[in-house]
Amino acid sequence: MIADEPPPGPVAPLHFGRTVAEGYRLLSRNLVALAKLSAIPFVITVLIGHLTTSLGPLASRLVWDFAIQLPWTLMAVAWVRHILLGPAAGEARFFPRLQPRHLRFLGYALLLTCLFLPATLFYLIADFLALSETERQVAYWALYAALLYLSLRFAFVYVAVPLEENYSLALAWRHTRGVSFTLFLAVGLAVLLPWILFSYFMGLVSETETILTFVVSIIWHVSLWIVEGAFLAFIVVAFRTTTGWVPRPDKAILERFE
């Protein structure tokens, strides 16, 4: 998208295999930058996790879901710019310089977090309906999958906003039409499912010995930011493929030929 106006709809199909391969290629090639960009967000999320331990189950989920959007904004804006614009974008630093794009990104992140409120409130509803444990598990993951699919219809704003493109939620909805199921499978099977299984395993390990709880917590928080980096890398691949986005020409180079 070099022009000021984005295309009205997707310009190319999205392929599952290519999306997964390219997403992980972007992640692996930029792991050092991801570690640097995630350092401060990592510390913030550890503090948030510690603070929520004194709250009730529902309150802790609500505080976590919304509070984590601040450190995620700090990482995500810089990460997207780094992998699409390169180190020259000047974003791969421990302490990012806050710009209007950060505030706009945070606004979208908080808004889209509201989509997952039914999942956050699910167990309260399940208690009211007196669902069995099997029914709870089936209903919860079915609900989570539906909400994930819906959120991915808007996820292109997570790429367009850091790039300061003229973009909106309505455009994201149009651009993901016809490619959303492929994106859902790629993100769900190649990013979220392995991490959910890993988190479940870490939970079992932490229950075996008390001394492991702290170690497991640190490992989990590290894995969280790797997963967030992978998630955004997949969205970047999908955004670039379906919108035809390419970097704007360097103004300094253009001025030489004027």
C-alpha positions in Angstrom: 0.0 0.0 0.0 2.1 2.9 -1.3 -0.9 5.0 -2.2 -2.7 7.1 0.4 -5.8 5.0 0.0 -5.7 1.2 0.8 -7.2 -1.2 -1.6 -11.0 -1.8 -1.1 -10.5 -5.6 -0.5 -7.9 -8.3 -0.4 -5.6 -8.3 -3.4 -4.2 -11.8 -3.1 -5.2 -15.1 -1.4 -3.6 -16.3 1.8 -2.0 -19.8 1.9 -1.7 -21.7 5.1 1.7 -23.2 4.6 3.4 -20.1 3.3 1.9 -18.0 6.1 3.3 -20.4 8.8 6.7 -20.7 7.1 7.1 -16.9 6.5 5.8 -16.1 10.0 8.3 -18.3 11.7 11.1 -17.1 9.4 10.4 -13.5 10.5 10.4 -14.5 14.1 13.6 -16.5 13.9 15.5 -13.9 12.0 14.6 -11.2 14.5 14.8 -13.0 17.9 17.5 -10.7 19.2 15.4 -7.6 18.5 12.3 -9.3 20.0 14.3 -10.0 23.2 15.4 -6.4 23.4 11.9 -5.0 22.7 10.2 -7.4 25.2 12.5 -6.7 28.1 10.5 -3.9 29.7 7.1 -5.4 28.8 8.4 -8.6 30.4 9.1 -6.8 33.7 5.7 -5.0 33.6 3.8 -8.3 33.0 5.6 -10.0 35.9 4.6 -7.1 38.1 1.0 -7.3 36.8 0.9 -11.0 37.4 2.2 -10.5 41.0 -0.4 -7.8 41.7 -3.3 -9.9 40.5 -2.5 -12.7 42.9 -4.2 -10.7 45.7 -7.4 -10.4 43.7 -10.3 -12.8 43.2 -10.4 -15.1 40.1 -12.7 -12.8 38.1 -11.0 -9.5 39.1 -7.6 -10.9 38.4 -8.6 -12.0 34.9 -10.1 -8.6 34.1 -7.1 -6.7 35.5 -4.7 -8.9 33.6 -6.6 -8.8 30.3 -6.7 -5.0 30.2 -3.5 -4.1 32.0 -1.4 -6.3 29.7 -2.4 -4.1 26.7 0.0 -1.4 27.9 3.2 -3.5 27.8 1.9 -5.3 24.7 1.6 -1.9 23.0 5.2 -1.0 23.8 6.4 -4.2 22.3 4.0 -4.6 19.4 4.4 -1.1 17.8 8.2 -1.4 17.8 8.2 -5.1 16.7 5.9 -4.5 13.7 8.0 -1.5 12.6 11.2 -3.5 13.0 10.2 -6.5 11.0 8.6 -4.5 8.2 10.8 -1.4 8.1 14.0 -2.8 9.4 16.5 -1.6 12.1 16.6 1.7 10.3 13.2 2.5 11.8 15.0 3.1 15.0 12.5 1.1 17.2 14.7 -1.7 18.5 15.5 -0.2 21.9 14.8 -1.0 25.5 13.0 2.3 26.2 10.8 3.2 23.2 10.0 6.8 22.3 6.3 7.2 22.8 4.5 8.5 19.7 0.9 9.2 18.8 0.8 5.7 17.1 1.3 4.1 20.5 -1.8 5.8 22.0 -3.9 4.9 18.9 -2.6 1.3 19.1 -3.5 1.1 22.8 -7.0 2.3 22.0 -7.6 -0.4 19.5 -6.0 -3.0 21.8 -8.3 -2.1 24.6 -11.3 -2.0 22.3 -10.6 -5.5 20.9 -9.9 -6.9 24.3 -13.6 -6.2 25.1 -14.4 -8.9 22.5 -13.0 -11.5 24.8 -15.1 -10.4 27.8 -17.6 -13.3 27.3 -14.6 -15.7 27.7 -13.4 -13.9 30.8 -16.9 -14.1 32.3 -17.5 -17.6 31.1 -16.9 -19.5 34.4 -19.3 -17.1 36.2 -21.9 -18.0 33.6 -21.0 -21.7 33.8 -21.6 -21.7 37.5 -25.0 -20.0 37.1 -25.9 -22.7 34.5 -24.5 -25.5 36.6 -22.5 -27.0 33.7 -20.5 -30.1 34.3 -16.7 -30.0 33.9 -16.9 -31.6 30.5 -19.6 -29.2 29.3 -17.5 -26.3 30.7 -14.4 -27.3 28.8 -16.2 -27.9 25.5 -18.3 -24.7 25.7 -15.3 -22.6 26.8 -13.0 -23.6 24.0 -15.8 -23.4 21.4 -16.5 -19.8 22.6 -12.8 -19.0 22.7 -12.3 -20.2 19.1 -15.3 -18.1 17.9 -14.0 -15.0 19.7 -10.5 -15.6 18.3 -11.9 -15.8 14.8 -13.9 -12.6 15.2 -10.8 -10.8 16.7 -8.7 -11.8 13.7 -11.1 -10.1 11.4 -9.9 -6.8 12.9 -6.3 -7.8 13.6 -4.8 -5.9 10.6 -5.1 -2.7 12.6 -2.2 -4.1 14.8 0.0 -3.8 11.7 -1.4 -0.7 10.0 -1.4 1.5 13.1 2.4 1.1 13.8 3.1 1.9 10.1 0.9 5.0 10.4 -1.3 3.9 7.5 -4.7 5.5 6.8 -6.6 2.5 8.2 -9.7 1.5 10.2 -11.5 -1.5 11.7 -13.9 -1.5 8.8 -11.0 -1.8 6.3 -9.5 -4.6 8.4 -12.9 -6.4 8.2 -13.0 -6.0 4.4 -9.4 -7.1 3.9 -9.8 -10.3 5.9 -12.9 -11.3 4.0 -12.1 -14.6 2.3 -8.8 -15.1 4.1 -9.9 -15.1 7.7 -10.3 -18.9 8.0 -6.8 -19.5 6.7 -5.4 -16.9 9.1 -7.5 -18.5 11.9 -6.0 -21.9 11.2 -2.5 -20.6 10.9 -2.6 -18.6 14.2 -4.6 -21.2 16.0 -2.7 -24.3 15.0 0.8 -23.0 14.6 1.0 -20.4 17.4 -1.8 -20.6 20.1 -2.3 -24.4 20.3 1.3 -25.2 21.0 1.5 -22.4 23.6 -1.8 -23.5 25.3 -0.4 -27.1 25.6 3.0 -25.7 26.9 1.1 -23.6 29.5 -0.9 -26.6 30.6 2.4 -28.6 31.0 4.0 -25.8 32.9 1.0 -25.7 35.2 1.4 -29.4 36.0 5.1 -29.0 36.6 4.6 -26.1 39.1 2.2 -28.3 41.1 4.8 -31.0 41.7 7.1 -28.9 43.9 6.6 -25.4 45.4 10.2 -24.4 44.6 9.4 -24.7 40.9 6.6 -22.2 41.0 8.8 -19.2 40.6 10.9 -20.8 37.8 7.8 -21.9 35.9 6.3 -18.4 36.2 9.5 -16.8 34.7 9.6 -19.4 31.9 5.9 -18.8 31.2 6.3 -15.0 31.0 9.3 -15.5 28.6 7.2 -17.8 26.4 4.4 -15.3 26.5 6.5 -12.7 24.6 7.8 -15.2 22.1 4.2 -16.2 21.4 3.2 -12.5 21.0 6.1 -12.0 18.6 5.0 -15.0 16.6 1.3 -13.9 16.6 2.2 -10.5 15.2 4.6 -12.0 12.7 1.8 -14.1 11.3 -0.5 -11.0 11.2 2.2 -9.1 9.4 2.5 -11.8 6.7 -1.2 -11.9 6.2 -1.5 -8.1 6.1 1.3 -7.8 3.6 -0.1 -10.5 1.4 -3.7 -9.5 1.3 -3.3 -5.7 1.1 -0.2 -5.6 -1.1 1.6 -3.4 1.3 5.2 -2.3 0.5 7.3 0.4 2.3 6.9 3.9 1.1 9.9 5.2 -1.0 12.7 6.8 1.0 12.2 10.6 0.9 15.9 11.2 0.9 16.4 9.0 -2.2 13.5 10.7 -4.0 14.8 14.1 -3.3 18.1 13.3 -5.1 16.2 12.7 -8.4 14.0 15.9 -8.1 
